[in-house]
Amino acid sequence: MSDFILVAGAWLGAWDEVAVELRGAGHDVHALTLSGLAERRDTRPDGQQTHVRDIAEEVERLDLRDVVLVGHSYAGIPVGQAAARIGDRLRRVVFVDANVPVDGESFLSGWPSEHVRRTIDAQGGYWPPLGPEEYAGHGLTDEQIARIVEATPHPGITLTEPAVLDRPLSELPATYVKCLLDGHEPMPAVAALLGSDSWELVTLDTGHWPMFSQPSALARVLHEAAARP
């Protein structure tokens, strides 16, 4: 069995439902909350590299081997960088409907982000969760939508600092999980990586937050990804 580290995306903390499913399948699971979020909201990060260190240092602190790093949405950026740094401790990296790091580019690079940047400036350096109407059509219940809307504003500096890659992501064993209710086509940076022999694409017929809308299905995908050679 593998050691999973589950890292949530913007605004959110641990994925308890998925962790329970994976533990039931015999895996060791570590649900990591990044600095500045949820129960760690008082630990303000210096930038995106703080989140990369959060992940890499957790692997070292727990002396984990055979590690499956899992990042959702924004968390794909620090998870991808950490995966490139932990060497032979890594078994696989899984990106769940996630952004992937591009050397020298930030989370906000490559998409219309001026509104987000203005919001961060107006909110004292934080990006608050979107309004409830933004989560329609993603297979979420009203309670699940409220859980996201009421989550922690995200430290803006982690969204604007550029990524630093120690090795090409195409060299890493990786699974990309595309959630089809959030669009059928992976973003261009992901599509390019999927041309690598070490990357695979898996789809889920749900929205952008499968850890809430389909935790059992997501756990099965993660379990199967860990079994890949």
C-alpha angles and dihedrals in degrees: 000000000000137000109242125200110194116198121188124216131239118340097000142102133202125348098229097173095054092044091056092051093050093047088052088057090055102261127132108238130196114188104203123201113203123232113279096024137101110327089002095053092120092059100081113199122231089223143308092307088066088064091048089053091046088061101038092045091050089057090049095042093053092038090229125185130186089031125186109199114201124191129181125206109315091012090069087076098060093030092056091050093046091048089057090053105047095069119194092001088079119093097171142335120223123198112200108204083317142154113247124218118257114195110257095009131102133221088263095050118108101023134072099278107154092105091052091048091050090048091051090051092048093047097054096262098318135108109219122211114271123256119276093257089067092067098056116121095029098102094254128143121231088255092053092048090051089052090059096040091052094047127111121292107249120244104253096210090069090058096052103041113097122245122250116208120199092193136006114282089221088072094059124090101248145170121201116202112204116198105212099207086063092056132300099243124070116234115269096259089054094045090055092052092048087068088072119099090229095058129078134188123223124179132210122195095228142080135281096285104055092157085073104027099042110008094158093051091047091049090053091052091050092047090052092046090055090055093057114113 
